Amino acid sequence: MIPLTALWLPILLSTVIVFFASFIMHTVLAYHKSDYRKLPDEDRVTDALRSAGVTRGPAYFFPYFSFKEMKSAPVIEKMKRGPVGLLTLLPSGPPAMGKNLVQWFLYCVVISIFAAYLSGRLLAPGRAFLQVFRVVGTVAFLGYGAAHVQESIWGGRSWLVTCKHLFDSVIYALLTAVAFGWLWPKSL
């Protein structure tokens, strides 16, 4: 068993590597540019949302219905007529990239800590690179990627967008696994 304190360097290095890799993947490479589209007649739609009193908070589902009403004729007709969707509103104001980047960095730290915790419990010091790589890579992939599938199943996100996020998650997991594999303690 390896204590978390003995794995501080791979935790920190993997976090920094993933953070910068994600920056490159989202700003330099072009494959995420089609993940979102502009609303048709955006000004009219946002004015209508504003005048309807739609505010930030829980996500909105429309047309809204209770579980008991799901098979009722009026709900079925509204669902057929459309549109059907989920709406999440962000805080109004300028983009808060600084806050989001800090949260992303902390999330990367948490995933690396979980990978360190589990691998430190399963693997002894001096384990081969590939053994460390497998365990850490699996944990990191689950941390970075698993929730994206739920967004397509329950949230209606395009499966193409989910596949792009899963691809990102594989890259993040591989980078995390390499950092841990290289820096795995030889002894304690």
C-alpha positions in Angstrom: 0.0 0.0 0.0 1.3 3.4 -1.0 0.1 6.5 0.9 -1.3 9.5 -1.1 1.5 11.7 0.2 4.0 9.5 -1.7 2.1 10.1 -4.9 2.0 13.9 -4.7 4.3 14.4 -7.7 2.3 12.2 -10.2 -0.9 13.8 -8.9 0.4 17.3 -9.6 2.1 16.4 -12.9 -0.9 14.6 -14.3 -3.1 17.5 -13.4 -0.9 20.1 -15.1 -0.5 17.9 -18.2 -4.2 17.2 -18.6 -5.0 20.9 -17.9 -2.8 22.0 -20.8 -3.8 19.2 -23.1 -7.4 20.2 -22.7 -6.5 23.8 -23.5 -4.9 22.6 -26.7 -7.7 20.3 -27.6 -10.4 23.0 -27.1 -8.6 26.1 -28.4 -6.1 24.9 -31.1 -7.7 21.8 -32.5 -11.0 22.4 -34.4 -13.0 19.3 -33.6 -15.1 20.8 -30.8 -16.2 23.9 -32.8 -19.4 22.2 -34.0 -20.5 21.1 -30.5 -22.9 24.1 -30.1 -25.0 26.0 -32.6 -26.5 29.5 -32.6 -30.2 29.7 -31.9 -32.3 30.7 -34.9 -33.5 34.3 -34.3 -31.4 34.4 -31.2 -32.5 37.9 -30.1 -36.2 37.1 -30.3 -35.8 33.8 -28.4 -33.6 35.3 -25.6 -36.0 38.3 -25.3 -38.9 35.8 -25.0 -37.0 33.8 -22.3 -36.2 37.0 -20.4 -39.8 38.3 -20.6 -41.1 35.0 -19.4 -39.0 35.2 -16.3 -36.8 32.2 -17.0 -33.9 32.4 -14.6 -30.7 30.5 -13.8 -31.3 27.5 -11.5 -32.5 24.0 -12.1 -32.7 22.9 -15.7 -36.0 23.4 -17.5 -37.7 20.6 -19.3 -40.3 21.3 -21.9 -43.0 20.6 -22.4 -43.1 19.9 -18.7 -45.2 17.1 -17.2 -45.3 14.9 -14.2 -44.6 11.2 -14.4 -48.3 10.5 -14.0 -49.2 12.7 -16.9 -46.6 11.2 -19.3 -49.1 9.1 -21.3 -51.9 11.6 -21.3 -53.3 12.8 -24.6 -52.4 16.5 -24.1 -48.8 15.7 -23.1 -48.4 13.3 -26.1 -49.7 16.0 -28.4 -47.3 18.6 -27.0 -44.4 16.1 -27.4 -45.4 15.4 -31.0 -45.8 19.1 -31.8 -42.5 20.0 -30.3 -40.1 21.4 -29.6 -39.0 19.1 -26.8 -35.9 20.0 -24.8 -33.9 20.7 -21.8 -32.7 24.2 -21.1 -29.9 25.2 -18.8 -29.2 28.8 -18.2 -25.8 30.1 -17.1 -25.2 33.3 -15.0 -25.8 36.5 -17.0 -22.8 38.7 -17.6 -19.4 38.3 -19.3 -17.9 34.8 -19.5 -16.2 33.7 -16.3 -13.4 31.7 -17.9 -11.1 32.3 -14.9 -13.5 30.7 -12.5 -14.3 27.8 -14.9 -10.6 27.2 -15.5 -9.9 27.0 -11.7 -12.8 24.6 -11.3 -11.5 22.5 -14.2 -8.0 22.4 -12.6 -9.5 21.4 -9.3 -11.5 18.7 -11.0 -8.4 17.3 -12.6 -6.7 17.3 -9.2 -9.6 15.3 -7.7 -9.5 12.7 -10.5 -5.7 12.3 -10.1 -6.2 12.0 -6.3 -8.8 9.2 -6.8 -6.5 7.5 -9.3 -3.6 7.8 -6.8 -5.8 6.5 -4.0 -7.0 3.4 -5.8 -3.7 2.6 -7.5 -1.9 3.1 -4.2 -4.2 0.5 -2.6 -4.0 -2.0 -5.4 -0.3 -1.7 -6.4 2.9 -2.0 -4.5 6.0 0.1 -4.9 8.2 -1.0 -7.8 5.3 -2.2 -10.0 6.0 -2.2 -13.7 4.9 0.8 -15.8 2.2 -1.2 -17.6 0.6 -2.4 -14.4 0.4 1.2 -13.1 -0.7 2.5 -16.5 -3.7 0.1 -16.6 -5.1 0.8 -13.2 -4.5 4.6 -13.3 -5.8 4.8 -16.9 -9.0 3.0 -16.1 -9.8 5.1 -13.0 -8.9 8.4 -14.9 -11.1 7.4 -17.9 -14.0 6.7 -15.6 -13.5 10.0 -13.9 -13.2 12.1 -17.1 -15.6 10.2 -19.3 -18.3 8.2 -17.7 -20.8 11.1 -17.1 -20.7 12.1 -20.7 -22.7 9.0 -21.8 -25.5 10.0 -19.4 -25.8 13.4 -21.1 -26.7 11.5 -24.4 -28.9 9.0 -22.7 -30.9 11.4 -20.5 -30.1 14.8 -21.7 -30.5 14.5 -25.4 -26.9 15.5 -26.2 -25.8 14.4 -29.7 -23.9 11.1 -29.6 -21.3 12.6 -31.9 -20.6 15.3 -29.2 -20.5 12.6 -26.5 -18.0 10.6 -28.6 -15.8 13.7 -28.9 -15.8 14.1 -25.2 -15.1 10.4 -24.7 -12.1 10.8 -27.1 -10.9 13.7 -24.9 -11.3 11.5 -21.8 -9.2 8.7 -23.4 -6.4 11.3 -24.0 -6.7 12.7 -20.5 -6.6 9.1 -19.0 -3.6 8.1 -21.1 -1.7 11.2 -20.0 -2.6 10.6 -16.4 -1.6 7.0 -16.7 1.8 7.9 -18.3 2.6 10.4 -15.5 1.8 7.9 -12.8 3.6 5.1 -14.6 6.8 7.2 -15.0 6.8 8.5 -11.4 5.6 5.4 -9.6 7.7 4.9 -6.5 10.3 2.2 -6.8 10.3 1.7 -3.0 9.0 3.3 0.2 
